[in-house]
Amino acid sequence: MPGGAGVRRPDHQTTTRPPFAEGGPEDGPPSAGGGPPAAEPGSPQPGSRPADGVTADAVLAPYLQGQAGDFLRSLRLHREHSAPSDANGQGAEAAARALRRSARRISGSLHTFRTVLDPVWADHLRTELAWLSGTLAREHAYAGRLTRLLEALHQLSGATALPAARGAKPAARTAASSDTQGRAADTQGRAALGVGAARAGALLERQLTLARTRAHSAALQALGSSRFHAVADAVALLASEVPLAPGTTGRGAEALLEPAERAEQRLIGAVAALPPDASAEPYNEAQDAPWHQTRLLLRLHRYAHEVVLGTADPVLTGAGRALDLHRDAAEAAAAAAAAARTPRIAPATAYALGVLHADQRHEVEAARAAFRETWPYAAAMTAP
């Protein structure tokens, strides 16, 4: 990942983009059923505005039905691979990812296009799908967090230079004695880190493995609950019929363009409201919240783009990845800090966890810099 050095902003002159300009390749892995449903006669083609005469229900219904079909196929695969004969569990994990992906897309579309859907039905199903997706995501999140932290700890324990201490600001060394003192401090720090790294890794593994095990049990309990069966039944009905708001049938595709463009403008506004670089405080976790919100709004925009144009918005691929990395680094830093608060741990272990926390907060900064470099509408980044 790039470091947190000065950000080179792309040279763009506009603060907004033409609403739903032509798209490109799919952003991210395809869904379990191969991505958005195949275009039908009269439906919008990928990378173009909906054709004249195409109705809103002819665009939205096939998309939701296609995602519902992916959801049901993923559920069937998950049940097949969850059998005791599937010892490694990789098939079940892949099916769970596909299940979450379809659930997110359905839920996001119900949120964005609520005005053209039965609002009571849409709100209820969206809430239930958000519950399911969040429940299934926790096990994967804990596993990924542990892998990230152990890899970072391994790299840090052999690093030639350690991250700055919490609250420290880099300063130029102007004297040879300062250089000598700095090298000595780094040597002592590496020695202390080497002593505590193994114990810190073992502590993180115990804590996050326990959390993952509990999340796995919660997911299994959720998948066997009456609440989940009700969600699956609702999605099965969605695969055959999409409840629309009264008067929606026969309306033009502009009924979808308006809410999709509102989702896009909310994203652009959230980016413009992000704290500027000058006010950034690397260890102020409270500043993470607007970045996490921006990530969610970008996801909603991507799904709306898929509905209207049949493909994800390709110009935001890099920005989306940067926000995912920001989320991962922020949550990993929080896990390291939580482990450091464990009672009665050795000073060397606490030191190693502190260095690890600092490293992940540096990764948070780097992800923000990467986002600013890849965000294609640079003027919005500097709006007052």
Secondary structure, 3 states (H helix, E strand, C coil): CCCCCCCCCCCCCCCCCCCCCCCCCCCCCCCCCCCCCCCCCCCCCCCCCCCCCCEHHHHHHHHHHHHHHHHHHHHHHHHHHCCCCCCCCHHHHHHHHHHHHHHHHHHHHHHHCHHHECHHHHHHHHHHHHHHHHHHHHHHHHHHHHHHHHHHHHHHHCCCCCCCCCCCCCCCCCCHHHHHHHHHHHHHHHHHHHHHHHHHHHHHHHHHHHHHHHHHHHHHHHHCCHHHHHHHHHHHHHCCCCCECCCCCCCECHHHHHHHHHHHHHHHHHHHCCCCHHHCCCCCHHHHHHHHHHHHHHHHHHHHHHHHHCCCCHHHHHHHHHHHHHHHHHHHHHHHHHHHCCCCCCHHHHHHHHHHHHHHHHHHHHHHHHHHHHCCCHHHHCCC
